[in-house]
Amino acid sequence: MQNQKVTFENSTGHTLSGVLDLPADTPVAYALFAHCFTCSKNLKAAGNIARALNDAGIAVLRFDFTGLGQSEGAFADTNFSSNVDDLLAATRFLDQAYEAPAILVGHSLGGTAVLQAASQIPSAVAIATIGSPSEPAHVARMFAGSEDTLRERGEATVNLGGRPFLMKQQFLDDLGTQDLRASTGALRKALLIMHAPLDTIVEIDNASELFASAKHPKSFVSLDNADHLLSREADSRYAGEVLASWASRYLPDQEPSDALQAADGEVVARTKLGGFRTEVRLGRHDVVADEPRSVGGTDLGPTPYDLLSAALATCTSMTLRMYANHKGLSLESATVRVEHDKIHAEDCEDCESGSGKIDEFRRTISLEGDLTDEVRRRMLEIADRCPVHRSLHGEIKVRSKLAQA
């Protein structure tokens, strides 16, 4: 996932701060993400959802609403309507600088705002909400105990999520003017509602009301025991993966890909323009290789040396399994950990080379089962008979030629 910091102006002239998460290849579509009430674009769940969408080739713009995060403006002067206006400003930015969003995603009140804004975003074909209220006025419950002060003084400091925020009466007044059920009923776009049954911030009944208000095509996905903020990475990644799969049905058909082909026993790797991300086809199997961000990669897959270490680790564990089966040993599992480094030859006491650097693979083998110490020592010896181990220690020739154009 590649991140680009972006800024754009809203309708009142304030500069809003955003992050554009881009997939490794040309995006198949763009998505606009709206964060939860008083949250920011940097919420961990938002990043995980964006990453899952990127894995499916979808670019994601997530931004801070006015007065939050790194965006300009005073939060006290905002309301639900201004959030909708900010979403429309983000849409204009995407349309002018990249491509208008085909997917709208909103978390909590951000999802409610997305539903209200969707009718004004003709490019959007798929809308998704996550733990969203069925009415904007649901947020007013968070001001319990401060409503009298708001009415009397016109403003009050309210504790939201452990942080103090100055709120004004106009926020509550604006909530009272919204009619989300009518907007949802007139949506005429594909809608996905995701909600956790045990959500204690926005109860599951809200999902039921939204679903009942919407027309088909509409879908509901339970987020099981996730909390409201999807604080567990597994929950936010799952939400993103489900969203990507669901949205793909409503995106334009893509041109047939130039997928790699490889014969049995053949490995083919291809690195395209724009980075180190590399497609790898191993017979009938596909993987992705890459380099860490620290050296200019996007960290979307293992490095070449990771793959080499994996070859040694997997070959070792398979060899031990085969030996145990042949000898009838009660080996429950063989776990092999491999670390690789480049070390100075002069620091190696048992190396033939006396200068330069050499490759060192450190292999740790864990054997589970009812095995004697003698058997364990023997299996350590057997590990060195792994074919990949022998290849690494044997004479190797790499013969290269250019393919005909």
C-alpha positions in Angstrom: 0.0 0.0 0.0 1.4 3.4 -1.0 0.3 6.5 0.9 0.1 10.0 -0.5 -0.8 12.9 1.7 -3.3 15.2 0.0 -5.1 18.4 0.9 -8.2 20.1 -0.6 -10.6 22.9 0.2 -14.2 22.5 1.4 -17.0 24.8 0.5 -16.1 27.3 3.4 -12.5 27.6 2.3 -11.0 25.4 5.0 -8.2 23.1 4.0 -8.9 19.5 4.7 -6.2 16.9 5.2 -6.4 13.4 3.7 -4.4 10.3 2.8 -4.8 8.6 -0.5 -4.0 4.9 -0.2 -3.0 3.4 -3.5 -2.7 -0.2 -4.7 0.6 -1.3 -6.3 -1.0 -1.3 -9.8 -3.3 1.0 -11.6 -6.5 1.3 -9.4 -9.6 -0.5 -10.7 -11.7 2.0 -8.8 -11.6 4.8 -6.2 -13.3 4.7 -2.8 -14.1 7.5 -0.4 -14.0 6.7 3.4 -15.7 8.7 6.1 -14.5 8.2 9.6 -16.5 7.9 12.8 -17.8 10.8 14.9 -14.8 12.8 16.5 -12.4 10.2 15.1 -9.8 10.9 12.3 -8.5 9.4 9.1 -5.7 7.8 11.2 -8.0 5.5 13.1 -6.3 2.0 12.9 -9.5 0.4 11.6 -9.6 2.9 8.7 -6.1 2.0 7.7 -6.8 -1.7 7.8 -9.9 -1.4 5.7 -8.0 0.8 3.2 -5.3 -1.9 3.0 -7.8 -4.6 2.3 -9.4 -2.5 -0.4 -5.9 -1.8 -1.9 -5.2 -5.5 -2.0 -8.3 -5.8 -4.3 -6.9 -3.0 -6.5 -9.1 -0.2 -5.1 -7.6 3.2 -4.2 -9.0 4.8 -1.0 -9.2 8.5 0.1 -9.7 8.9 3.8 -9.7 12.4 5.2 -10.3 14.4 8.4 -13.6 16.3 8.6 -13.5 20.0 9.4 -12.0 20.8 12.8 -10.7 17.2 13.4 -7.2 15.7 13.0 -5.1 17.8 10.7 -7.9 19.6 8.9 -8.6 23.3 9.4 -11.6 24.9 11.0 -13.3 24.7 14.4 -15.1 21.5 15.3 -17.7 23.5 17.3 -18.8 25.2 14.1 -19.5 21.9 12.3 -22.6 19.8 12.2 -24.0 16.8 10.3 -24.7 18.9 7.3 -21.2 20.3 7.1 -19.9 16.7 7.2 -22.0 15.9 4.2 -20.6 19.0 2.5 -17.0 17.8 3.3 -17.8 14.5 1.6 -18.9 16.3 -1.5 -15.7 18.4 -1.4 -13.7 15.2 -1.2 -15.6 13.8 -4.1 -14.8 16.9 -6.2 -11.2 16.6 -5.3 -11.0 13.0 -6.4 -12.9 13.7 -9.6 -10.6 16.5 -10.6 -7.3 15.0 -9.5 -7.8 11.3 -10.0 -11.2 9.7 -10.6 -14.6 10.2 -9.1 -15.4 7.6 -6.3 -17.4 4.5 -7.3 -17.5 3.3 -3.7 -18.5 5.2 -0.6 -17.7 3.8 2.9 -18.6 5.3 6.2 -17.9 4.2 9.8 -20.5 5.1 12.5 -21.8 8.6 11.9 -19.5 8.7 8.9 -21.7 6.0 7.4 -24.8 8.0 8.1 -23.2 11.0 6.4 -22.3 8.8 3.4 -25.9 7.7 3.0 -27.1 11.4 3.0 -24.4 12.4 0.5 -24.8 9.5 -1.8 -27.6 10.9 -3.8 -25.4 13.9 -4.8 -22.5 11.7 -5.9 -23.6 10.2 -9.3 -20.3 8.3 -9.7 -21.0 6.2 -6.6 -22.5 2.7 -7.4 -21.8 0.9 -4.1 -22.4 2.3 -0.6 -21.3 0.6 2.6 -21.9 1.5 6.2 -20.1 0.1 9.3 -21.8 0.3 12.7 -23.8 3.4 11.6 -26.8 5.0 13.3 -30.1 4.9 11.4 -30.8 8.5 12.3 -28.2 11.3 12.8 -30.1 12.3 16.0 -28.6 9.1 17.6 -25.5 11.2 18.3 -27.5 13.5 20.6 -27.5 10.7 23.2 -23.8 11.4 23.7 -24.7 14.8 25.0 -26.8 13.6 27.8 -26.3 15.8 30.8 -25.2 18.8 28.7 -28.4 19.5 26.7 -29.7 22.0 29.3 -26.4 23.9 29.2 -26.4 23.9 25.4 -29.9 25.3 25.3 -29.3 27.9 28.0 -25.8 29.1 26.9 -25.8 28.0 23.3 -22.7 25.9 23.8 -21.1 23.4 26.2 -18.0 21.4 26.6 -18.9 17.7 26.1 -16.7 14.7 26.9 -16.7 12.4 23.9 -14.6 9.3 23.9 -12.5 10.6 26.8 -11.8 14.0 25.1 -13.4 17.4 25.7 -15.1 19.0 22.7 -16.8 22.4 22.5 -20.3 21.8 21.1 -22.9 24.4 20.0 -26.7 24.3 20.0 -26.7 24.5 16.2 -25.2 21.0 16.1 -28.3 19.6 17.8 -30.6 21.8 15.8 -29.1 20.5 12.5 -29.5 16.9 13.6 -33.2 17.5 14.1 -33.6 18.5 10.4 -32.3 15.3 8.9 -34.5 12.6 7.5 -32.1 9.7 6.7 -34.8 7.1 6.2 -36.2 9.0 3.3 -32.7 9.4 1.8 -31.9 5.8 2.2 -35.2 4.7 0.7 -34.5 6.9 -2.4 -30.9 5.8 -2.7 -31.2 3.4 -5.7 -27.7 2.3 -5.3 -26.2 -1.0 -4.0 -26.0 -0.9 -0.2 -24.0 -3.0 2.2 -24.8 -2.7 5.9 -22.2 -4.1 8.3 -22.8 -4.1 12.0 -21.8 -6.0 15.1 -24.7 -7.5 17.2 -22.8 -6.6 20.4 -22.1 -3.0 19.5 -22.7 -1.0 22.7 -22.3 2.4 21.1 -24.7 2.0 18.1 -27.2 -0.8 18.8 -27.9 -3.5 16.2 -31.5 -2.2 15.8 -30.0 0.7 13.8 -28.8 -1.8 11.1 -32.3 -3.3 11.0 -33.9 0.1 10.5 -31.5 1.0 7.7 -32.0 -2.3 6.0 -35.8 -2.0 6.2 -35.6 1.6 4.7 -33.4 0.7 1.8 -34.5 -0.8 -1.5 -32.7 -3.7 -3.2 -29.9 -4.4 -4.0 -29.1 -4.4 -0.3 -27.0 -6.7 1.8 -26.3 -7.2 5.5 -23.1 -8.7 7.1 -22.8 -9.4 10.8 -19.4 -8.4 12.3 -19.9 -11.0 15.0 -18.3 -10.0 18.3 -16.4 -6.9 17.0 -16.6 -3.7 19.0 -17.8 -0.4 17.6 -14.4 0.9 16.6 -13.3 -2.5 15.1 -10.2 -2.2 17.4 -9.1 -5.8 16.6 -7.2 -5.9 13.4 -8.8 -9.1 12.4 -12.3 -7.4 12.5 -11.3 -4.4 10.4 -9.4 -6.5 7.9 -12.4 -8.8 7.6 -14.7 -5.8 7.0 -12.4 -4.5 4.3 -12.1 -7.9 2.6 -15.9 -8.4 2.6 -16.4 -4.9 1.3 -13.9 -5.4 -1.5 -15.5 -8.6 -2.6 -19.0 -7.3 -2.5 -18.2 -4.0 -4.3 -16.5 -5.8 -7.2 -19.9 -7.0 -8.3 -20.9 -3.4 -9.0 -17.7 -2.2 -10.6 -17.2 -2.2 -14.4 -15.8 -5.4 -15.9 -12.0 -5.2 -16.1 -10.0 -6.0 -19.2 -8.7 -9.5 -19.2 -5.4 -9.6 -17.2 -2.1 -10.6 -18.6 -1.7 -13.2 -15.9 1.5 -15.1 -15.7 1.6 -18.6 -16.9 4.1 -21.3 -15.8 4.5 -24.9 -16.6 4.8 -27.5 -13.8 8.2 -27.2 -12.2 8.7 -23.7 -13.6 8.8 -20.4 -11.7 8.1 -17.1 -13.5 8.5 -13.7 -11.9 7.6 -10.3 -13.4 8.3 -6.8 -11.9 6.4 -4.0 -13.6 7.1 -0.2 -13.8 6.6 1.7 -10.5 8.2 -0.3 -7.7 9.5 -3.7 -6.6 6.2 -5.5 -6.3 6.7 -8.7 -8.2 4.2 -11.2 -9.4 5.4 -14.8 -9.0 3.9 -17.9 -10.6 5.1 -21.2 -9.3 3.5 -23.9 -11.5 -0.2 -23.5 -10.6 0.4 -21.2 -7.6 0.6 -17.5 -7.3 2.5 -15.3 -4.7 3.7 -11.7 -4.6 7.2 -10.7 -3.7 8.3 -7.2 -2.7 10.9 -5.2 -0.7 10.4 -3.3 2.6 9.4 0.3 2.6 12.8 1.2 4.0 14.4 0.4 0.6 11.7 1.8 -1.6 9.3 -1.2 -1.7 5.7 -1.4 -0.6 6.0 -4.4 1.7 3.2 -6.3 -0.1 5.0 -9.6 0.0 8.1 -11.5 1.1 11.5 -10.4 -0.2 13.6 -12.7 -2.4 15.7 -13.7 0.6 12.5 -14.4 2.6 11.5 -16.8 -0.2 14.9 -18.4 -0.1 14.7 -18.8 3.7 11.2 -20.2 3.3 12.5 -22.8 0.8 15.0 -24.0 3.4 12.5 -24.0 6.2 9.8 -25.8 4.3 12.2 -28.3 2.9 13.6 -29.0 6.3 10.2 -29.6 8.0 9.1 -31.8 5.1 12.3 -33.9 5.3 11.8 -34.4 9.0 8.2 -35.4 8.4 9.2 -38.0 5.8 11.9 -39.4 8.1 9.6 -39.7 11.1 7.0 -41.4 8.9 9.6 -43.8 7.5 10.9 -44.7 11.0 7.5 -44.8 12.7 8.4 -42.0 15.1 5.8 -40.2 17.2 6.6 -36.8 15.7 3.5 -34.5 16.1 5.0 -31.5 14.4 8.3 -30.1 13.2 8.6 -26.3 13.2 11.6 -24.7 11.5 12.6 -21.0 11.9 15.2 -19.6 9.6 16.9 -16.2 9.8 19.2 -14.9 7.1 22.0 -12.3 7.3 25.1 -11.2 5.5 28.1 -11.4 7.8 31.8 -10.6 7.4 33.8 -13.7 6.5 36.5 -12.8 9.1 33.8 -13.1 11.8 33.0 -16.7 10.8 35.3 -19.3 12.4 34.2 -22.3 10.3 34.0 -20.6 6.9 36.3 -21.2 3.9 36.2 -17.6 2.7 38.5 -15.3 4.6 37.3 -11.9 3.2 34.2 -10.2 2.0 30.7 -11.1 3.1 29.0 -14.5 3.2 25.4 -15.6 3.6 24.5 -17.0 7.0 21.2 -19.0 7.5 20.4 -19.6 11.2 18.0 -22.5 11.5 16.1 -23.4 14.7 14.2 -26.6 14.8 11.4 -27.4 17.3 10.2 -31.0 17.5 6.9 -31.8 19.2 6.2 -35.4 20.2 7.3 -38.3 22.4 10.9 -38.4 21.2 14.1 -39.5 23.0 17.1 -37.2 23.2 19.0 -39.6 20.9 16.2 -39.5 18.3 16.1 -35.7 18.5 19.9 -35.5 17.9 19.5 -37.8 14.9 16.7 -35.7 13.5 19.0 -32.7 13.7 21.5 -34.6 11.5 18.7 -35.5 9.1 17.8 -31.8 8.7 21.1 -31.3 7.0 20.0 -33.8 4.3 17.1 -31.6 3.2 17.5 -31.2 -0.6 17.5 -27.4 -0.4 20.1 -27.5 2.3 22.3 -29.7 0.1 21.7 -27.4 -2.9 22.8 -24.4 -0.9 26.0 -26.2 0.1 26.6 -27.8 -3.3 28.0 -26.3 -6.5 25.4 -24.1 -8.1 25.3 -22.9 -11.7 22.9 -20.2 -12.9 22.7 -20.0 -16.6 21.0 -17.0 -18.1 19.9 -16.0 -21.6 17.6 -13.3 -23.1 14.2 -14.5 -24.3 13.5 -13.7 -28.0 11.5 -10.5 -28.4 
